[in-house]
Amino acid sequence: MNFSELFLQFQNYLKGIFDPSEDRESEVETIENICKGINFRGSNLWVLIFAIFIASLGLNVNSTAVIIGAMLISPLMGPIMGIGLGLGINDFELIKKAFRNLAIATVFGILTSTFYFLISPLNEARSELLARTTPTIYDVLIAFFGGMAGIVASSTRLKGNVIPGVAIATALMPPLCTAGFGIASGNFSYFFGAFYLYMINSVFIAFATTLGVKLMHFSKKTFVDKARGKRVQQLVYTILFLTIVPSVYITYNMIRKNIFQTSADRFIVNEINFPNTFVVNKYIDAEAPDRKISVSLVGKEVPEESIIMLRQKMEQYGLENVRLDISQGFGKKEEDAGREGLNNLVLQDFYRRNQEEMKQQVQEINYLKSRLEKYTVYDSVALSISPELKILFPYIRSIAVSRLVRTEVELQRSDTLTVAFLSYQKAPVALEEERFKSWLATRLKVPNVEIIRY
């Protein structure tokens, strides 16, 4: 068998495992299933409102699990996939119907979330909210691949949990609720950022659906008015372009800032590293054109020559044309510190207080260690003296040594006792027992030992 035949067999094998036609529903059934989820009236609208309340609660209390629960019951995917289906099969009436229902769902979603956040006593923007205010190109990719998974699943009989999974991955509900939070709190930067993320998800799920329908060769309707059909296509591609461009720009800025932040952190860790001098605060401003690194130092003063060398080394980290501000004061004379301003005095005080607290903590730790040693020394003492006991006091069968606190009730006074619990092979005479007590007290370095037989 030659190479071309092997390659042909492998190609046929790949076609077989990737071919979805075996479990695909008919085109008519797929279209009907998507069209059923388009309408937002009655129970579908109430489900959306309740899902919005759940998602808003999840964002408000910063609970990822609650947000996922809201996305699972959200019916928002229906009209979005309806728009994509209409574009794919040239059904302009379906596009208008799906778009109208998506507009209704969006308006009710924003109104519901705005109402919730207006009456909620918690008005702090938590991390789950903030994560939906700055969309990037990665959100575009998530929406696109989620939409592709959605249309493939919708066209098969074995839908499984793909559609709920797409709803979670593309996260349509949280940005809609965040937009409501932006209105309720008067923070319109949150509103526009979140609503833009919602638009990204909606547009690219619809676009992926359109692409999927075209790749699966669904039957197309013919536009009576060819010019109208051309205008619709132009409008679609314009919306796609206008949606993706801002996200690319935001992503570029995000990556650029991340690279700058990483380089600045490496520079601070590797270069601003002097004996008896500590970095107590740093501030990195990545916004061009006034990019700067501000570092506050305490401890031994870094000479000006070293600071000049630091500025020269910044180019090695890709930090050219970045301003370096170093604030230091500890180790200067008091009149010099006064000229450096209030910040340095605060740093000095902060450093001194930290040093004092550390000394106190070390003293407390050493004291607790010594106390602990007094009680743990008896854990192994019986085992360590047992070889001597065999020779000196062979009548002793077993021994346990412990430290106890005895309280005299009438006098309300306490003292510490060292107690030895003994069992004998045969009971010793009183003199022998006294000799043992004296030996054990000397061995344990305590004034006295009490003997208890058991």
C-alpha positions as CSV (number, residue, x, y, z in Angstrom):
1,M,0.0,0.0,0.0
2,N,1.5,3.3,-1.1
3,F,1.5,6.7,0.6
4,S,-1.4,8.1,-1.5
5,E,-3.7,5.2,-0.5
6,L,-2.8,5.6,3.2
7,F,-3.5,9.3,3.0
8,L,-6.9,8.6,1.2
9,Q,-7.9,6.1,3.9
10,F,-6.9,8.6,6.7
11,Q,-8.9,11.3,4.9
12,N,-12.0,9.1,4.6
13,Y,-11.6,8.2,8.3
14,L,-11.6,11.9,9.3
15,K,-14.6,12.5,7.2
16,G,-16.4,9.7,8.9
17,I,-15.8,10.9,12.5
18,F,-16.4,14.6,11.7
19,D,-19.6,14.0,9.6
20,P,-22.6,15.2,11.6
21,S,-25.2,14.0,9.1
22,E,-26.0,10.7,10.9
23,D,-27.6,12.4,13.9
24,R,-28.8,15.6,12.1
25,E,-32.4,16.6,12.2
26,S,-34.2,17.6,9.0
27,E,-33.8,21.2,7.9
28,V,-37.6,21.9,8.5
29,E,-37.4,20.6,12.1
30,T,-34.3,22.6,12.9
31,I,-35.9,25.8,11.6
32,E,-39.1,25.1,13.6
33,N,-37.1,24.5,16.8
34,I,-35.2,27.8,16.5
35,C,-38.4,29.7,15.6
36,K,-40.2,28.3,18.7
37,G,-37.7,30.2,21.0
38,I,-38.0,33.5,19.2
39,N,-41.2,34.9,20.7
40,F,-41.0,36.9,23.9
41,R,-44.5,37.0,25.3
42,G,-46.3,35.3,28.1
43,S,-44.3,32.6,30.0
44,N,-41.1,33.2,27.9
45,L,-41.1,36.9,29.0
46,W,-41.8,36.0,32.7
47,V,-38.9,33.4,32.6
48,L,-36.6,36.1,31.3
49,I,-37.6,38.6,34.0
50,F,-37.1,36.0,36.8
51,A,-33.7,35.0,35.2
52,I,-32.7,38.7,35.2
53,F,-33.6,39.0,38.9
54,I,-31.5,35.9,39.7
55,A,-28.5,37.1,37.7
56,S,-28.8,40.6,39.3
57,L,-28.8,39.0,42.7
58,G,-25.7,36.9,41.8
59,L,-23.9,39.9,40.6
60,N,-24.9,41.9,43.7
61,V,-23.6,39.3,46.1
62,N,-20.7,38.3,43.8
63,S,-21.9,34.6,43.5
64,T,-20.7,32.9,40.3
65,A,-23.0,29.9,41.0
66,V,-26.1,32.0,41.1
67,I,-25.1,33.8,37.9
68,I,-24.6,30.5,36.1
69,G,-28.0,29.3,37.4
70,A,-29.6,32.4,35.8
71,M,-27.9,31.8,32.5
72,L,-29.1,28.2,32.4
73,I,-32.8,29.3,32.5
74,S,-32.4,32.4,30.3
75,P,-34.3,32.2,26.9
76,L,-32.2,35.0,25.3
77,M,-30.5,32.6,22.8
78,G,-33.8,32.1,20.9
79,P,-34.2,35.5,19.1
80,I,-30.4,35.8,18.5
81,M,-30.2,32.5,16.7
82,G,-33.4,33.4,14.9
83,I,-31.7,36.5,13.5
84,G,-28.7,34.4,12.4
85,L,-31.0,31.8,10.8
86,G,-33.0,34.5,9.0
87,L,-29.8,35.9,7.5
88,G,-28.5,32.5,6.5
89,I,-31.7,31.5,4.6
90,N,-32.5,35.0,3.4
91,D,-35.8,35.1,5.4
92,F,-36.3,38.9,5.9
93,E,-39.6,38.4,7.8
94,L,-37.9,36.1,10.2
95,I,-35.1,38.6,10.7
96,K,-37.6,41.4,11.6
97,K,-39.5,39.1,13.9
98,A,-36.4,37.9,15.7
99,F,-34.9,41.4,16.0
100,R,-38.2,42.8,17.3
101,N,-38.4,40.1,20.0
102,L,-34.7,40.6,20.9
103,A,-35.3,44.3,21.3
104,I,-38.3,43.5,23.7
105,A,-36.2,41.1,25.7
106,T,-33.3,43.6,25.9
107,V,-35.5,46.5,27.1
108,F,-37.3,44.3,29.7
109,G,-34.0,42.9,30.8
110,I,-32.4,46.3,31.4
111,L,-35.6,47.7,33.0
112,T,-35.8,44.7,35.4
113,S,-32.1,44.9,36.4
114,T,-32.3,48.7,36.8
115,F,-35.3,48.3,39.1
116,Y,-33.5,45.6,41.2
117,F,-30.4,47.7,41.6
118,L,-32.4,50.8,42.5
119,I,-34.0,49.0,45.5
120,S,-31.1,46.9,46.5
121,P,-29.2,48.0,49.6
122,L,-25.9,46.7,48.2
123,N,-24.6,49.2,45.7
124,E,-20.9,48.3,45.5
125,A,-19.5,47.1,42.2
126,R,-18.0,43.7,42.9
127,S,-15.6,41.7,40.7
128,E,-18.4,39.8,38.9
129,L,-19.9,43.2,37.8
130,L,-16.6,44.8,36.9
131,A,-15.6,41.8,34.7
132,R,-18.5,42.7,32.4
133,T,-17.5,46.4,31.8
134,T,-14.5,46.0,29.6
135,P,-15.1,43.7,26.6
136,T,-12.2,42.5,24.4
137,I,-11.5,40.5,21.2
138,Y,-11.6,37.4,23.4
139,D,-15.3,38.0,24.1
140,V,-15.8,38.2,20.3
141,L,-14.1,34.8,19.9
142,I,-16.1,33.2,22.8
143,A,-19.4,34.5,21.2
144,F,-18.5,33.2,17.8
145,F,-17.4,29.7,18.8
146,G,-20.4,29.5,21.2
147,G,-22.7,30.4,18.4
148,M,-21.1,27.7,16.1
149,A,-21.6,25.1,18.9
150,G,-25.2,26.4,19.3
151,I,-26.3,26.0,15.7
152,V,-24.6,22.6,15.3
153,A,-26.4,21.4,18.4
154,S,-29.7,22.8,17.3
155,S,-29.5,21.0,14.0
156,T,-29.0,17.5,15.6
157,R,-31.4,15.2,17.4
158,L,-28.9,14.7,20.3
159,K,-28.9,18.3,21.7
160,G,-27.8,17.2,25.2
161,N,-26.5,20.1,27.3
162,V,-24.8,22.1,24.5
163,I,-27.4,24.9,24.4
164,P,-27.2,25.6,28.1
165,G,-23.4,25.4,27.9
166,V,-23.4,28.0,25.1
167,A,-25.7,30.2,27.2
168,I,-23.1,30.0,30.1
169,A,-20.0,30.4,27.9
170,T,-21.3,33.4,26.0
171,A,-22.7,35.0,29.2
172,L,-25.7,37.0,27.7
173,M,-27.4,37.7,31.0
174,P,-24.6,39.2,33.2
175,P,-23.7,42.1,30.8
176,L,-27.4,43.0,30.5
177,C,-27.8,43.1,34.3
178,T,-24.6,45.1,34.6
179,A,-26.0,47.7,32.1
180,G,-29.0,48.0,34.5
181,F,-26.6,48.5,37.4
182,G,-24.8,51.3,35.4
183,I,-28.2,53.1,34.9
184,A,-29.2,52.6,38.6
185,S,-25.9,53.8,39.9
186,G,-25.5,56.7,37.4
187,N,-22.3,55.2,36.1
188,F,-22.7,55.3,32.3
189,S,-19.2,54.0,31.6
190,Y,-20.4,50.7,33.2
191,F,-23.6,50.9,31.1
192,F,-21.9,51.4,27.8
193,G,-19.2,48.8,28.5
194,A,-21.6,46.2,29.6
195,F,-24.1,46.9,26.8
196,Y,-21.3,46.7,24.3
197,L,-20.3,43.3,25.6
198,Y,-24.0,42.2,25.2
199,M,-24.0,43.5,21.7
200,I,-20.7,41.6,20.9
201,N,-22.3,38.4,22.2
202,S,-25.5,38.9,20.3
203,V,-24.0,39.9,17.0
204,F,-21.4,37.1,16.9
205,I,-23.7,34.4,18.0
206,A,-26.1,35.5,15.2
207,F,-23.1,35.6,12.7
208,A,-21.9,32.2,13.8
209,T,-25.5,30.9,13.3
210,T,-25.6,32.4,9.8
211,L,-22.3,30.9,8.9
212,G,-23.3,27.5,10.3
213,V,-26.6,27.6,8.3
214,K,-24.7,28.4,5.1
215,L,-22.1,25.6,5.7
216,M,-24.9,23.1,6.2
217,H,-26.5,24.3,2.9
218,F,-30.0,25.2,4.3
219,S,-32.4,26.1,1.5
220,K,-32.5,29.9,0.9
221,K,-35.5,32.1,0.2
222,T,-35.1,34.3,-2.8
223,F,-35.5,38.0,-2.2
224,V,-38.1,39.5,-4.5
225,D,-36.2,42.8,-4.4
226,K,-32.6,41.9,-5.2
227,A,-31.4,45.4,-4.2
228,R,-33.1,45.0,-0.8
229,G,-31.3,41.7,-0.3
230,K,-28.0,43.3,-1.1
231,R,-28.7,46.1,1.4
232,V,-29.4,43.6,4.1
233,Q,-26.1,41.9,3.5
234,Q,-24.2,45.2,3.5
235,L,-25.9,46.1,6.8
236,V,-24.9,42.8,8.4
237,Y,-21.2,43.2,7.5
238,T,-21.2,46.8,8.6
239,I,-22.6,45.8,12.0
240,L,-20.0,43.0,12.3
241,F,-17.2,45.5,11.4
242,L,-18.5,48.2,13.8
243,T,-18.8,45.6,16.6
244,I,-15.4,44.1,16.3
245,V,-13.3,47.2,15.8
246,P,-13.7,48.7,19.3
247,S,-13.0,45.3,20.9
248,V,-9.7,44.9,18.9
249,Y,-8.7,48.4,20.1
250,I,-9.6,47.6,23.8
251,T,-7.7,44.3,23.5
252,Y,-4.6,46.0,22.1
253,N,-4.6,48.5,25.0
254,M,-5.1,45.7,27.5
255,I,-2.2,43.6,26.2
256,R,0.1,46.7,25.9
257,K,-0.7,47.7,29.6
258,N,-0.2,44.1,30.7
259,I,3.2,43.9,29.0
260,F,4.2,47.3,30.6
261,Q,3.0,46.2,34.0
262,T,5.0,43.0,33.8
263,S,8.2,44.8,32.7
264,A,7.8,47.4,35.4
265,D,7.3,44.7,38.1
266,R,10.4,42.8,36.9
267,F,12.4,46.0,36.9
268,I,11.4,46.8,40.5
269,V,12.1,43.3,41.8
270,N,15.4,42.9,40.0
271,E,17.0,46.3,40.1
272,I,15.5,48.3,43.1
273,N,17.1,45.8,45.4
274,F,19.6,47.4,47.9
275,P,20.8,46.2,51.3
276,N,18.8,47.6,54.3
277,T,16.4,49.4,51.9
278,F,12.9,48.2,51.4
279,V,10.2,48.9,48.8
280,V,7.1,49.7,50.8
281,N,4.9,51.1,48.0
282,K,4.8,51.1,44.2
283,Y,2.6,52.7,41.6
284,I,2.7,51.9,37.9
285,D,0.9,54.2,35.5
286,A,0.6,52.5,32.1
287,E,-1.4,55.3,30.4
288,A,0.5,56.9,27.5
289,P,2.0,59.4,27.1
290,D,2.7,60.0,30.8
291,R,3.8,56.5,31.7
292,K,5.7,56.4,35.0
293,I,6.8,54.2,37.9
294,S,6.7,55.6,41.4
295,V,8.4,53.7,44.2
296,S,8.6,54.6,47.9
297,L,11.6,53.3,49.9
298,V,12.4,53.1,53.6
299,G,15.6,52.2,55.2
300,K,19.1,53.1,54.2
301,E,19.2,56.0,51.7
302,V,20.0,55.1,48.1
303,P,22.6,57.5,46.7
304,E,21.8,59.7,43.7
305,E,24.4,57.9,41.6
306,S,22.5,54.6,42.0
307,I,19.2,56.2,41.1
308,I,20.9,57.5,37.8
309,M,22.1,54.0,37.0
310,L,18.6,52.7,37.6
311,R,17.2,55.1,35.1
312,Q,19.8,54.0,32.6
313,K,18.9,50.3,33.1
314,M,15.2,50.9,32.3
315,E,15.8,50.5,28.6
316,Q,16.9,46.9,29.1
317,Y,13.3,46.2,30.3
318,G,11.6,48.0,27.4
319,L,10.8,51.0,29.7
320,E,12.4,53.8,27.6
321,N,10.8,57.2,28.0
322,V,9.2,56.1,31.2
323,R,9.6,58.4,34.2
324,L,11.0,56.9,37.4
325,D,10.1,58.6,40.7
326,I,11.8,57.4,43.8
327,S,10.6,58.7,47.2
328,Q,12.9,57.9,50.2
329,G,13.5,59.5,53.6
330,F,14.4,57.0,56.2
331,G,18.0,57.3,57.1
332,K,18.2,61.1,56.4
333,K,18.7,63.8,58.9
334,E,15.5,65.2,60.3
335,E,15.9,68.5,58.5
336,D,16.4,66.7,55.2
337,A,13.4,64.6,55.8
338,G,11.4,67.7,56.4
339,R,12.4,69.0,53.0
340,E,11.3,65.8,51.4
341,G,7.8,66.4,52.7
342,L,5.0,64.7,54.6
343,N,5.1,61.4,52.6
344,N,8.6,60.6,53.8
345,L,7.7,61.3,57.4
346,V,4.7,58.9,57.1
347,L,7.0,56.2,55.6
348,Q,9.5,56.6,58.4
349,D,6.7,56.3,61.0
350,F,5.3,53.3,59.1
351,Y,8.7,51.6,59.1
352,R,9.4,52.3,62.8
353,R,6.1,51.0,63.8
354,N,6.5,47.8,61.7
355,Q,9.9,47.2,63.3
356,E,8.5,47.6,66.8
357,E,5.6,45.3,66.0
358,M,8.0,42.7,64.6
359,K,10.2,42.8,67.8
360,Q,7.1,42.4,70.0
361,Q,5.9,39.5,67.9
362,V,9.4,37.8,68.1
363,Q,9.4,38.2,71.9
364,E,5.9,36.8,72.2
365,I,6.8,33.9,70.0
366,N,9.9,33.1,72.0
367,Y,7.9,33.3,75.3
368,L,5.2,31.0,74.0
369,K,7.9,28.6,72.7
370,S,9.5,28.4,76.2
371,R,6.1,27.9,77.8
372,L,5.3,25.1,75.3
373,E,8.6,23.4,75.9
374,K,7.8,23.1,79.6
375,Y,4.7,21.1,78.8
376,T,6.0,19.0,75.9
377,V,9.3,18.0,77.6
378,Y,7.4,15.2,79.5
379,D,6.0,13.7,76.2
380,S,9.3,11.7,75.7
381,V,10.9,11.8,79.2
382,A,9.5,8.4,80.3
383,L,10.9,6.7,77.2
384,S,14.3,8.4,77.6
385,I,14.8,7.3,81.3
386,S,13.4,3.8,80.9
387,P,16.9,2.2,80.3
388,E,18.1,3.6,83.6
389,L,14.9,2.5,85.4
390,K,15.6,-1.1,84.3
391,I,18.9,-1.1,86.1
392,L,18.2,1.2,89.1
393,F,14.6,0.3,89.9
394,P,13.8,-3.1,88.3
395,Y,10.5,-3.4,90.2
396,I,8.9,-0.6,88.2
397,R,6.7,-2.0,85.4
398,S,5.5,1.2,83.7
399,I,5.8,5.0,84.2
400,A,4.0,8.1,82.9
401,V,5.3,11.6,83.8
402,S,3.1,14.7,83.5
403,R,2.9,18.3,84.7
404,L,-0.3,19.3,86.5
405,V,-1.8,22.4,88.1
406,R,-3.2,21.9,91.6
407,T,-5.6,24.4,93.2
408,E,-6.3,24.6,96.9
409,V,-10.0,25.5,97.0
410,E,-10.1,27.1,100.5
411,L,-7.0,29.2,99.9
412,Q,-7.8,29.8,96.2
413,R,-4.2,29.2,95.4
414,S,-2.6,27.2,92.6
415,D,0.8,25.6,92.2
416,T,2.4,23.3,89.6
417,L,3.1,19.7,90.3
418,T,5.3,17.1,88.5
419,V,3.4,13.8,88.8
420,A,4.7,10.2,88.1
421,F,2.1,7.5,87.5
422,L,3.7,4.1,88.4
423,S,2.8,0.5,88.2
424,Y,5.0,-2.1,90.0
425,Q,5.8,-5.7,89.5
426,K,6.0,-5.8,93.4
427,A,5.4,-2.9,95.7
428,P,8.6,-1.3,97.0
429,V,9.2,-0.4,100.7
430,A,8.8,3.3,101.7
431,L,12.5,4.0,101.8
432,E,13.0,2.6,98.3
433,E,10.1,4.8,97.0
434,E,11.6,7.9,98.6
435,R,14.9,7.1,96.9
436,F,13.1,6.8,93.6
437,K,11.3,10.2,94.1
438,S,14.6,11.9,94.9
439,W,16.3,10.4,91.9
440,L,13.5,11.3,89.5
441,A,13.3,14.9,90.8
442,T,17.0,15.3,90.3
443,R,16.7,13.7,86.8
444,L,13.9,16.0,85.8
445,K,15.4,19.1,87.5
446,V,12.3,19.8,89.6
447,P,12.1,20.4,93.3
448,N,9.7,17.6,94.0
449,V,7.8,14.7,92.4
450,E,4.4,13.2,93.5
451,I,3.9,9.5,93.0
452,I,0.6,8.0,92.1
453,R,0.2,4.2,91.9
454,Y,-2.2,2.6,89.5
